Amino acid sequence: MEDRIVKTIDLKATVERVWRAITDHNEFGEWFRVALEKPFVLGEKTEGNITYPGYEHMRLEAVVKTMNKNALFAFTWCPVPDETGNAPLGGMETRVEFKLEPLKSGTRLTIIESGFASLPAGVSREEALHRNAEGWEAQVQNIAAHVESQ
């Protein structure tokens, strides 16, 4: 079984602009469609309600693991919603990394979500991987529209 999702997109925006879009909780919320309640802080949890139509009943929680300015931002989260539609932290987590690489024409953003193979046996790992791969496909387009329009 594959253990990770990798999505790469070349953005027509500076590394600094892309960094702000992924690490400022308000900007992240705009393109990711989540109303985060507090800023991203290394080692701390942030959470908020999903704002994507049809998913407003869902809640996201994430713990920031890495913030290497203009290079790498990473957090862990629960990739599988529970029966209420929430994705609480605790025992069932994957790692999401946003890697930035400067290009002459902008920034190469690589998003990697890993750790699916370590999900508990009762969880459909393949379903979680497939669902999140589709989600990241949409999110790379969302961040492109967000950073390239400003």
C-alpha positions as CSV (number, residue, x, y, z in Angstrom):
1,M,0.0,0.0,0.0
2,E,1.2,3.5,-0.8
3,D,1.9,5.5,2.3
4,R,1.9,9.1,0.9
5,I,0.3,11.6,-1.4
6,V,2.5,14.0,-3.3
7,K,1.1,17.0,-5.2
8,T,3.4,19.6,-6.9
9,I,2.4,22.8,-8.5
10,D,4.5,25.7,-9.9
11,L,2.9,29.0,-8.7
12,K,3.3,32.4,-10.2
13,A,4.0,34.0,-6.8
14,T,7.0,34.7,-4.7
15,V,8.1,32.2,-2.0
16,E,7.3,34.9,0.6
17,R,3.7,35.2,-0.8
18,V,3.2,31.4,-0.8
19,W,4.7,31.1,2.7
20,R,2.2,33.7,4.0
21,A,-0.7,31.9,2.3
22,I,0.1,28.6,4.0
23,T,1.2,29.8,7.4
24,D,-1.1,32.7,8.2
25,H,-4.2,31.0,9.7
26,N,-6.6,33.5,8.1
27,E,-5.1,33.2,4.6
28,F,-4.9,29.4,5.0
29,G,-8.5,29.4,5.9
30,E,-9.5,31.4,2.8
31,W,-8.1,28.9,0.2
32,F,-8.4,25.7,2.3
33,R,-11.9,26.7,3.4
34,V,-11.6,26.4,7.2
35,A,-12.3,29.0,9.9
36,L,-9.3,28.5,12.1
37,E,-9.7,29.9,15.6
38,K,-6.0,30.9,16.2
39,P,-2.7,31.3,14.5
40,F,-0.4,28.5,13.6
41,V,2.3,28.2,16.4
42,L,5.0,25.6,16.5
43,G,4.1,22.7,18.8
44,E,0.5,24.0,19.4
45,K,-2.9,22.8,18.2
46,T,-5.1,25.0,16.1
47,E,-8.6,24.1,15.1
48,G,-11.7,25.4,13.3
49,N,-14.8,24.6,11.4
50,I,-14.7,23.7,7.7
51,T,-16.4,26.3,5.6
52,Y,-16.7,24.3,2.3
53,P,-20.3,24.0,1.3
54,G,-21.8,20.8,2.5
55,Y,-19.0,20.2,5.0
56,E,-19.7,23.0,7.5
57,H,-20.6,20.4,10.2
58,M,-17.0,19.2,10.2
59,R,-14.2,20.4,12.3
60,L,-10.4,20.2,11.7
61,E,-7.6,20.0,14.2
62,A,-3.9,20.2,13.5
63,V,-0.7,20.4,15.5
64,V,2.2,22.4,13.9
65,K,5.4,20.4,13.7
66,T,7.7,22.5,11.6
67,M,7.9,26.1,10.5
68,N,11.2,26.7,8.6
69,K,10.4,30.1,7.1
70,N,10.0,30.2,3.3
71,A,11.0,26.5,3.1
72,L,8.9,24.0,5.1
73,F,5.7,24.1,7.0
74,A,4.3,20.9,8.5
75,F,1.5,19.7,10.7
76,T,-0.2,16.5,11.8
77,W,-3.9,15.9,11.6
78,C,-6.5,13.2,11.6
79,P,-7.1,12.1,7.9
80,V,-10.3,10.2,8.7
81,P,-13.5,11.9,10.0
82,D,-15.3,10.2,12.8
83,E,-19.0,9.3,12.8
84,T,-19.9,13.0,13.5
85,G,-17.8,14.3,10.6
86,N,-15.1,15.7,12.8
87,A,-11.4,14.8,12.5
88,P,-10.0,14.9,16.1
89,L,-6.4,14.4,16.9
90,G,-5.3,11.4,18.9
91,G,-3.8,8.2,17.7
92,M,-4.8,8.4,14.1
93,E,-2.7,11.1,12.4
94,T,-0.9,11.8,9.2
95,R,1.8,14.4,8.5
96,V,1.2,17.2,6.0
97,E,4.2,19.0,4.6
98,F,4.3,22.1,2.4
99,K,7.7,22.4,0.8
100,L,8.6,25.6,-1.0
101,E,11.3,25.9,-3.7
102,P,12.1,29.3,-5.4
103,L,11.9,29.3,-9.2
104,K,12.7,32.1,-11.6
105,S,9.0,32.3,-12.5
106,G,7.7,32.0,-8.9
107,T,7.6,29.1,-6.4
108,R,7.3,25.3,-6.7
109,L,5.0,24.1,-3.9
110,T,5.1,20.4,-3.0
111,I,2.4,19.1,-0.6
112,I,3.1,15.7,0.9
113,E,0.8,13.8,3.2
114,S,2.3,10.7,4.7
115,G,1.6,8.1,7.4
116,F,-1.4,6.3,5.9
117,A,0.2,2.9,6.4
118,S,0.4,3.5,10.2
119,L,-3.4,4.1,10.5
120,P,-5.2,1.6,12.8
121,A,-6.2,-1.7,11.3
122,G,-9.9,-0.9,11.5
123,V,-9.6,2.1,9.3
124,S,-9.8,1.8,5.5
125,R,-6.3,3.1,4.7
126,E,-6.9,2.9,1.0
127,E,-10.1,4.9,1.2
128,A,-8.4,7.6,3.3
129,L,-5.5,7.8,0.9
130,H,-7.8,8.1,-2.1
131,R,-10.2,10.6,-0.5
132,N,-7.3,12.8,0.6
133,A,-5.5,12.6,-2.8
134,E,-8.7,14.0,-4.4
135,G,-8.8,16.7,-1.7
136,W,-5.2,17.8,-2.3
137,E,-5.8,17.9,-6.0
138,A,-8.5,20.5,-5.4
139,Q,-6.4,22.3,-2.8
140,V,-3.4,22.9,-5.1
141,Q,-5.8,24.6,-7.5
142,N,-7.3,26.6,-4.6
143,I,-3.9,27.9,-3.4
144,A,-2.9,28.7,-7.0
145,A,-6.0,30.8,-7.5
146,H,-5.4,32.5,-4.1
147,V,-1.8,33.5,-4.5
148,E,-1.8,34.3,-8.2
149,S,-4.8,36.6,-7.9
150,Q,-3.1,39.0,-5.4
